[in-house]
């Protein structure tokens, strides 16, 4: 067994024992171990099915993308195959959102689950070349995937005429440059083509015009790792896991002021309160939960913990990232860190996001330091309001969202800084 650097000790717990079955120990599982536990049997089954049948199963399973948007996976695949070959399949492993480390644990501890899902997915959409675009700060994952690909080739699961089926596939691994924006699928494609990672205007969508101008499917790591289970157990049984509209296991990376930070595999009818108190052990010092940040996307108040962890309009949504803040935390300071993150990560392609993210961070920093004038306050509110509707891509669309929500849910904390300015406190 090879030794790899930087594989973290992550507390991993599962009530479903599917995605995290082999990932609960901080080491890489070889192909021999994977095969002993039934690995690549789903691939054998899939290669005896038609691509159309596989897509139909994935669509009936109600599997949604686990990268944040929650788009139905089978629907995306159907759109892609309506366009002529050649087609490409890309695994988005550019996990760059604050507090998110669920894909990392799958890559570094169970790489063959990802590869099996990629081979089945590529067969379904008619792709003979597939790519894993991995975050540049995941060096261990990069080398683990390269070794796993070689293992799969030696066993006949990759390359020419896979398992005598006539299907050919090559998988390549590309390292990103550490840009958050390259998690956006069109920016990822631009980067993979060797260009600056700037998002494209849509339409056309990648399923129409993607990598090298060809139809391309982009799914993230966790989404792809669900595919072998859909094939092995059948879509009907898969639908029994969790709520009917949001079936399948879901990984929740939990961090912040909790006793047991880590990755939790749970059904999506689990509530946010259960994630924090039942699985993550509650808060450090048994403090009251003030807020939960969903990565850098949304802010939920401590009174909203009974929501389900699904993709419904009233659910938690996103990547499932849970960052817990308690009564001792300063909401304004936390929002400033979010603003600085977006200021650093904006690609600079469009003016509203490039200028807006910078000005939002600068003005919020003045507010936090108690140096903002009333004109600065007005400017901050104006910028926060208009970054979203005028930006090209999703980064600008969410750059001010969490901060806006925090201002609405914790007005007294922002007002305290305004009073500080006026000399009232």
C-alpha positions in Angstrom: 0.0 0.0 0.0 1.5 3.3 -1.1 1.8 6.2 1.4 0.4 9.6 0.4 0.9 13.0 2.0 -1.7 15.2 3.6 -4.6 12.7 4.0 -6.4 14.3 7.0 -8.0 12.8 10.0 -11.7 13.5 9.4 -14.4 12.2 11.6 -16.7 10.3 9.2 -20.0 8.8 10.3 -22.7 7.2 8.3 -26.2 5.9 8.9 -26.4 4.6 5.4 -23.0 2.9 4.9 -22.8 3.6 1.2 -20.7 6.5 0.1 -18.6 6.4 3.3 -18.4 2.6 3.6 -14.7 2.5 2.9 -13.9 6.1 3.8 -14.1 5.9 7.6 -10.4 5.2 8.0 -7.8 7.7 6.9 -6.1 5.6 4.2 -6.5 4.8 0.6 -8.3 1.6 -0.4 -6.6 -0.4 -3.2 -8.4 -2.0 -6.1 -8.0 -5.4 -4.6 -9.9 -4.3 -1.5 -12.5 -2.6 -3.7 -13.0 -5.8 -5.7 -13.4 -7.9 -2.6 -16.4 -5.8 -1.6 -18.1 -6.0 -4.9 -16.4 -3.2 -6.7 -16.9 -2.9 -10.5 -19.8 -5.3 -10.4 -22.1 -2.3 -11.2 -19.9 -1.6 -14.2 -20.2 -5.1 -15.5 -24.0 -4.9 -15.1 -24.1 -1.5 -16.8 -22.1 -2.7 -19.8 -24.9 -5.3 -20.4 -27.5 -2.5 -20.4 -28.0 0.1 -23.2 -26.9 3.7 -22.6 -30.5 4.7 -22.9 -31.6 2.3 -20.2 -28.9 3.6 -17.8 -29.9 7.2 -18.4 -33.5 6.2 -17.8 -32.6 4.6 -14.5 -30.6 7.6 -13.3 -33.6 9.9 -14.2 -36.0 7.6 -12.4 -33.8 7.5 -9.4 -34.3 11.3 -9.0 -30.5 11.7 -8.4 -29.7 15.4 -8.2 -26.4 17.1 -8.7 -24.5 17.2 -5.3 -22.4 20.2 -6.4 -24.8 22.8 -5.1 -27.4 23.5 -7.8 -29.3 20.3 -7.4 -30.1 19.9 -11.1 -31.6 16.4 -12.0 -28.7 14.3 -13.2 -30.6 12.1 -15.7 -32.2 15.2 -17.3 -28.7 16.7 -17.9 -27.5 13.4 -19.5 -30.6 13.3 -21.7 -29.9 16.8 -23.0 -26.3 15.9 -23.8 -27.1 12.8 -25.9 -29.5 14.8 -28.0 -26.4 16.4 -29.5 -24.1 14.6 -31.9 -20.9 12.8 -30.8 -18.1 13.1 -29.9 -19.0 13.9 -26.4 -17.0 14.4 -23.2 -17.6 13.7 -19.6 -16.0 15.8 -16.8 -15.8 15.2 -13.1 -15.8 18.5 -11.2 -13.4 17.9 -8.3 -12.6 21.6 -7.8 -14.0 21.7 -4.3 -13.2 25.3 -3.3 -16.2 26.5 -1.3 -15.4 27.5 2.3 -16.1 24.7 4.7 -16.5 22.0 2.0 -14.4 18.9 2.2 -16.8 16.0 1.3 -15.5 15.3 -2.2 -12.0 15.2 -0.8 -12.7 12.3 1.5 -14.1 10.2 -1.4 -11.2 11.0 -3.7 -8.5 10.3 -1.1 -10.0 7.2 0.5 -12.2 5.5 -2.1 -11.0 6.5 -5.5 -12.3 3.4 -7.3 -15.9 4.3 -6.4 -15.4 7.5 -8.3 -13.7 5.8 -11.2 -16.5 3.2 -11.5 -19.1 5.9 -11.5 -17.2 7.8 -14.2 -16.9 4.8 -16.4 -20.6 4.0 -16.2 -21.5 7.7 -16.7 -19.2 8.1 -19.7 -20.7 4.9 -21.3 -24.2 6.3 -20.7 -23.6 9.6 -22.4 -21.3 8.1 -25.2 -18.0 9.7 -24.1 -14.8 8.0 -24.9 -12.6 10.6 -23.1 -13.3 11.8 -19.6 -11.5 14.2 -17.3 -11.2 14.8 -13.6 -10.6 18.5 -12.8 -9.2 18.4 -9.3 -8.5 21.3 -7.0 -4.9 22.3 -7.1 -4.6 22.2 -3.3 -5.4 18.5 -3.3 -1.9 17.0 -4.2 -2.6 13.7 -2.4 -5.9 13.2 -4.3 -4.2 14.0 -7.6 -1.6 11.2 -7.2 -4.1 8.8 -5.7 -6.3 9.2 -8.7 -3.4 8.7 -11.1 -2.5 5.4 -9.3 -6.1 4.3 -9.2 -6.4 4.8 -13.0 -3.4 2.7 -13.6 -4.8 -0.1 -11.4 -8.1 0.1 -13.2 -6.3 -0.2 -16.6 -4.3 -3.2 -15.5 -7.6 -5.0 -14.5 -9.3 -4.1 -17.8 -11.8 -1.6 -16.4 -10.3 1.3 -18.5 -8.8 1.6 -21.9 -9.7 -0.3 -25.0 -12.7 -2.7 -25.2 -13.5 -2.5 -21.5 -14.5 -6.0 -20.2 -15.0 -7.1 -23.9 -17.9 -4.7 -24.3 -16.5 -2.8 -27.3 -16.6 0.4 -25.2 -13.3 2.4 -25.0 -12.5 5.1 -22.4 -9.6 7.1 -21.2 -9.7 9.1 -18.0 -7.3 12.1 -17.6 -6.6 14.0 -14.4 -6.0 17.8 -14.6 -5.0 20.0 -11.6 -6.7 23.4 -11.2 -4.8 26.5 -10.2 -6.8 27.1 -7.0 -9.5 29.4 -8.4 -12.9 29.1 -6.8 -14.5 30.3 -10.0 -13.3 27.2 -11.8 -16.0 25.3 -9.9 -18.4 26.9 -12.2 -18.7 24.4 -15.1 -18.0 26.7 -18.0 -15.0 28.4 -16.3 -13.8 24.8 -15.5 -14.1 24.0 -19.2 -12.2 27.1 -20.2 -9.4 26.3 -17.7 -9.3 22.7 -19.0 -8.8 24.0 -22.5 -5.7 25.9 -21.3 -7.4 29.3 -21.1 -8.1 31.7 -18.3 -10.9 30.4 -16.1 -13.6 32.8 -17.1 -17.3 31.7 -17.1 -19.0 31.6 -20.5 -22.3 33.3 -21.3 -25.1 30.8 -21.4 -26.8 29.6 -23.6 -25.4 27.6 -25.2 -24.9 25.2 -22.2 -22.1 22.7 -21.9 -24.4 19.8 -22.9 -24.7 21.6 -26.2 -21.3 23.3 -26.7 -18.8 22.4 -24.0 -15.2 21.1 -24.0 -13.5 21.8 -27.4 -16.9 22.9 -28.7 -18.5 19.4 -28.2 -21.4 18.3 -26.0 -20.1 17.9 -22.5 -21.5 16.6 -19.2 -20.1 18.0 -16.0 -21.0 16.3 -12.7 -19.3 16.6 -9.3 -17.6 13.9 -7.4 -20.4 13.0 -4.9 -23.0 12.9 -7.7 -20.9 10.4 -9.8 -20.2 8.2 -6.7 -24.0 7.7 -6.5 -24.2 6.2 -10.0 -22.8 2.7 -9.2 -25.4 2.3 -6.4 -28.3 3.1 -8.7 -27.1 0.5 -11.2 -26.3 -2.2 -8.6 -29.5 -1.9 -6.5 -31.8 -0.6 -9.2 -33.5 2.7 -9.3 -36.6 1.5 -7.4 -34.6 0.4 -4.3 -32.5 3.6 -4.5 -35.6 5.7 -4.4 -36.4 4.2 -0.9 -33.4 6.0 0.5 -34.5 9.3 2.0 -37.5 11.4 0.8 -39.1 10.4 -2.5 -38.3 13.6 -4.3 -34.7 13.8 -3.0 -33.6 10.2 -2.9 -30.2 8.8 -2.2 -27.4 9.4 0.4 -26.1 12.9 0.9 -22.8 13.9 2.4 -22.7 16.9 4.9 -19.4 18.4 5.8 -19.8 20.0 9.3 -17.3 22.5 10.8 -17.3 25.5 13.1 -18.2 25.4 16.8 -19.3 21.8 17.0 -17.8 19.0 19.1 -17.4 16.5 16.3 -16.6 18.3 13.0 -16.4 15.9 10.0 -18.4 14.4 7.1 -21.8 12.8 7.7 -23.7 10.5 5.3 -27.4 11.0 5.9 -30.7 10.9 4.0 -32.0 14.3 3.0 -35.0 14.3 5.2 -32.6 14.8 8.1 -33.0 18.2 9.7 -30.3 20.7 10.3 -30.9 20.4 14.0 -30.3 16.7 13.9 -27.0 17.2 11.9 -25.7 19.5 14.6 -27.0 17.9 17.8 -27.5 14.2 17.0 -24.5 13.6 14.8 -22.0 16.4 15.3 -22.4 16.2 19.1 -23.8 19.7 19.6 -21.9 22.9 20.0 -18.6 23.5 21.8 -19.3 24.5 25.4 -23.0 23.8 24.8 -23.4 27.3 23.5 -26.5 28.4 21.7 -26.4 28.3 17.9 -26.5 31.8 16.6 -26.3 31.1 12.9 -25.3 28.5 10.3 -23.5 29.4 7.1 -24.0 27.1 4.1 -20.5 27.6 2.9 -20.4 31.1 1.6 -23.9 30.9 0.1 -26.6 31.3 2.7 -27.1 32.4 6.3 -29.6 30.6 8.6 -30.5 31.9 12.0 -30.5 29.6 15.1 -34.4 29.6 14.9 -34.3 27.8 11.5 -32.7 24.6 12.5 -35.7 22.4 11.9 -35.5 22.7 8.1 -34.8 19.5 6.0 -31.4 19.1 4.4 -32.8 18.8 0.9 -33.1 20.9 -2.3 -36.7 22.1 -1.7 -37.4 25.9 -1.6 -37.6 25.5 2.2 -34.6 23.2 2.5 -30.9 23.7 3.3 -29.7 23.1 -0.3 -26.3 23.8 -1.8 -23.5 21.4 -1.2 -24.8 20.6 2.2 -21.9 22.4 3.9 -22.7 23.3 7.6 -20.6 26.0 9.3 -21.8 26.6 12.8 -21.6 29.9 14.6 -22.5 30.2 18.3 -23.6 33.1 20.6 -20.0 34.2 21.1 -19.4 34.8 17.4 -19.7 38.2 15.7 -21.9 38.0 12.7 -20.4 41.2 11.1 -16.9 39.8 11.5 -18.0 36.5 9.9 -19.6 38.3 7.0 -16.4 40.3 6.5 -14.5 37.0 6.0 -17.1 36.0 3.4 -16.8 39.3 1.6 -13.0 39.0 1.6 -13.3 35.5 0.1 -15.4 36.8 -2.8 -13.2 39.8 -3.3 -10.2 37.4 -3.6 -12.0 34.8 -5.8 -13.8 37.0 -8.4 -12.3 36.3 -11.8 -12.6 39.9 -12.8 -14.3 39.2 -16.1 -17.3 41.4 -15.5 -17.3 44.9 -13.9 -20.2 44.4 -11.5 -18.6 41.4 -9.8 -15.0 42.7 -10.1 -15.7 46.1 -8.7 -18.7 45.1 -6.5 -16.9 42.4 -4.6 -14.0 44.6 -3.9 -16.1 47.6 -2.8 -18.3 45.3 -0.7 -15.3 44.0 1.2 -13.7 47.5 1.6 -16.9 49.1 2.9 -17.8 46.2 5.2 -14.2 46.4 6.6 -14.8 50.1 7.4 -18.1 49.2 9.1 -16.4 46.5 11.1 -13.7 48.9 12.2 -16.3 51.5 13.1 -15.0 54.0 10.6 -17.8 54.0 8.0 -19.7 57.2 7.4 -23.5 57.2 6.6 -22.5 57.6 2.9 -20.4 54.4 3.2 -23.4 52.6 4.7 -25.6 53.6 1.8 -22.9 52.6 -0.7 -22.5 49.2 0.9 -26.3 48.5 0.8 -26.4 49.7 -2.9 -23.5 47.5 -4.0 -24.8 44.5 -2.1 -28.1 44.9 -3.9 -26.8 45.2 -7.4 -23.9 42.7 -7.7 -26.3 39.8 -8.1 -28.6 40.9 -11.0 -25.9 42.4 -13.1 -23.1 39.8 -13.0 -22.3 37.2 -15.7 -22.1 34.0 -13.6 -23.2 32.4 -10.3 -20.3 33.9 -8.3 -21.6 37.4 -8.7 -25.1 36.1 -8.2 -24.3 34.9 -4.6 -21.4 37.2 -3.6 -23.7 39.4 -1.6 -26.5 36.9 -0.7 -25.2 35.6 2.6 -24.4 39.1 3.8 -27.8 40.4 2.8 -29.5 37.6 4.6 -27.3 38.2 7.7 -28.3 41.9 7.7 -32.0 40.9 7.6 -31.7 38.2 10.2 -29.3 40.0 12.6 -30.1 43.7 12.1 -29.2 44.5 15.7 -25.6 43.4 15.2 -25.1 45.6 12.2 -26.9 48.4 14.0 -24.5 48.1 16.9 -21.7 49.1 14.5 -23.7 52.0 13.2 -24.2 53.2 16.8 -20.5 52.8 17.4 -19.9 55.2 14.6 -22.4 57.7 16.0 -20.7 57.5 19.4 -23.8 56.1 21.1 -21.9 53.2 22.5 
